[in-house]
Amino acid sequence: MTCKILITLSILLSFSACKKTQDAEAETKTEETISQNLSEKSITELKYVEYALDAKTEKAIAEWQEYFQLETVINNVKKADLTFFYDNDKNIKTLLRDLKKDIPKEVNSDATLARISALETHLYKLKSLSNLESTNKNELLSTIKDFLISFSNFNFQMNQKIEADNINIVKP
């Protein structure tokens, strides 16, 4: 009788241990699958217009540290490195808050703030999709493309603001 109980307990223990191992393996495989399927090459193949900063704009924002932190995040996303979006809520909120708060007066306009809001929306969308297990590669690539486009439009808007401020029309 005691032997039957011991055999039954050992079988149950082995099944429960196998299940925990399978769950842990499935979780790591999901992260590996997304990162393995998502490569730098697949991101560089995305078609969108990328605007770089003008020299005058770069000079105007030279002291804006939050922009350069965001640019680092963008460069990492282009390399298919989405680690910034994993369990980093506090840093993301701080970055976005400070990005809006410390905007240089040379590029500060309603249109620029609107681009920052659009960028914020796409950043949060990318964060949520990169943390989901059910996200497929195409959804993630589409969201990355939207995020990169919003950053490019942000750069374009800052260039436009600097350019508009530098136009001097002389009236006769």
C-alpha positions in Angstrom: 0.0 0.0 0.0 2.8 2.4 0.9 4.6 1.6 -2.3 1.6 2.5 -4.4 1.3 5.9 -2.7 5.0 6.6 -3.2 4.8 5.7 -6.8 1.8 7.9 -7.4 3.4 10.8 -5.6 6.6 10.5 -7.6 4.7 10.4 -10.9 2.7 13.5 -9.9 5.9 15.3 -8.9 7.6 14.5 -12.2 4.7 15.8 -14.2 4.5 19.0 -12.2 8.3 19.5 -12.6 8.0 18.9 -16.4 5.2 21.5 -16.7 7.2 24.2 -14.9 10.2 23.5 -17.1 8.0 23.6 -20.2 6.4 26.9 -19.2 9.9 28.5 -18.6 11.1 27.2 -21.9 8.0 28.5 -23.7 8.5 31.9 -22.2 12.2 32.1 -23.2 11.4 30.7 -26.7 8.8 33.4 -27.2 11.4 36.2 -26.5 14.0 34.4 -28.6 11.5 33.9 -31.5 10.6 37.6 -31.7 14.2 38.7 -31.4 15.4 36.0 -33.8 12.7 36.8 -36.4 13.3 40.5 -36.0 16.6 41.4 -37.4 18.4 44.6 -38.3 18.1 43.7 -42.0 14.3 43.4 -41.7 14.1 46.8 -40.1 16.4 48.4 -42.7 14.2 47.0 -45.5 11.2 49.1 -44.2 10.3 51.8 -46.7 9.8 55.3 -45.2 11.2 58.8 -45.6 13.8 59.5 -42.9 14.6 63.1 -42.2 17.9 64.1 -40.7 18.5 67.2 -38.6 19.7 70.3 -40.4 23.0 71.8 -39.1 21.1 74.8 -37.7 18.7 72.5 -35.9 21.5 70.4 -34.5 23.1 73.6 -33.1 19.8 74.7 -31.6 19.2 71.4 -29.8 22.8 70.7 -28.8 22.1 70.9 -25.1 18.8 68.9 -25.2 19.9 65.7 -23.5 16.5 64.0 -23.7 16.4 64.2 -27.5 19.8 62.4 -27.7 18.5 59.8 -25.3 15.5 59.3 -27.6 17.9 59.2 -30.6 19.8 56.4 -28.8 16.6 54.4 -28.4 15.8 55.0 -32.1 19.2 53.7 -33.1 18.8 50.6 -30.9 15.4 49.9 -32.5 17.0 50.2 -35.9 19.4 47.4 -34.8 16.4 45.3 -33.7 17.3 45.8 -30.0 14.0 46.3 -28.1 15.4 45.8 -24.6 14.5 49.4 -23.7 10.9 48.5 -23.9 11.0 45.6 -21.4 10.1 46.5 -17.8 11.2 50.1 -18.2 8.1 52.0 -17.4 9.6 54.5 -15.1 12.5 55.5 -17.5 10.1 55.8 -20.4 7.7 58.1 -18.5 10.6 60.2 -17.3 12.1 60.5 -20.8 8.9 61.6 -22.3 8.1 64.0 -19.5 11.5 65.6 -19.7 11.4 65.7 -23.5 8.4 67.9 -23.4 9.5 69.9 -20.4 13.0 70.8 -21.5 12.3 71.5 -25.2 14.6 74.4 -26.4 12.8 77.6 -27.2 14.2 77.6 -30.8 12.2 74.5 -31.7 9.3 75.0 -29.3 6.0 75.3 -31.2 2.6 73.7 -31.2 3.5 71.6 -34.2 6.6 70.3 -32.5 4.7 69.4 -29.4 2.1 67.6 -31.6 4.9 65.6 -33.1 6.2 64.7 -29.7 2.7 63.5 -28.7 2.5 61.4 -31.9 5.9 60.0 -31.1 4.8 59.2 -27.5 1.8 57.3 -28.8 3.8 55.2 -31.2 6.4 54.6 -28.5 3.8 53.2 -26.1 2.3 51.1 -28.8 5.7 49.6 -29.6 6.3 49.0 -25.9 3.0 47.2 -25.5 3.4 45.0 -28.6 7.1 44.2 -27.9 6.0 42.9 -24.5 3.2 40.7 -25.8 3.8 37.0 -26.5 1.2 36.9 -29.2 2.8 39.6 -31.4 3.8 38.4 -34.8 6.7 39.7 -36.8 4.6 41.7 -39.3 2.7 43.5 -36.5 5.9 44.4 -34.8 7.6 45.6 -38.0 4.6 47.7 -38.8 4.6 49.3 -35.4 8.4 49.8 -35.6 7.9 51.5 -39.0 5.2 53.8 -37.5 7.5 54.7 -34.6 10.4 55.5 -36.9 8.2 57.6 -39.1 7.0 59.6 -36.1 10.6 60.3 -35.1 11.4 61.3 -38.6 8.4 63.6 -38.7 9.5 65.1 -35.4 12.9 65.9 -36.9 11.3 67.3 -40.0 9.1 69.6 -37.9 12.0 70.9 -35.9 13.8 71.6 -39.2 10.7 73.5 -40.5 10.5 75.6 -37.3 14.2 76.7 -37.5 13.8 77.3 -41.3 10.7 79.4 -40.8 12.3 81.5 -38.1 15.3 82.2 -40.3 13.3 83.5 -43.2 13.7 87.3 -43.4 11.4 88.9 -45.9 12.4 92.5 -46.6 9.5 94.6 -47.5 10.2 97.5 -49.9 
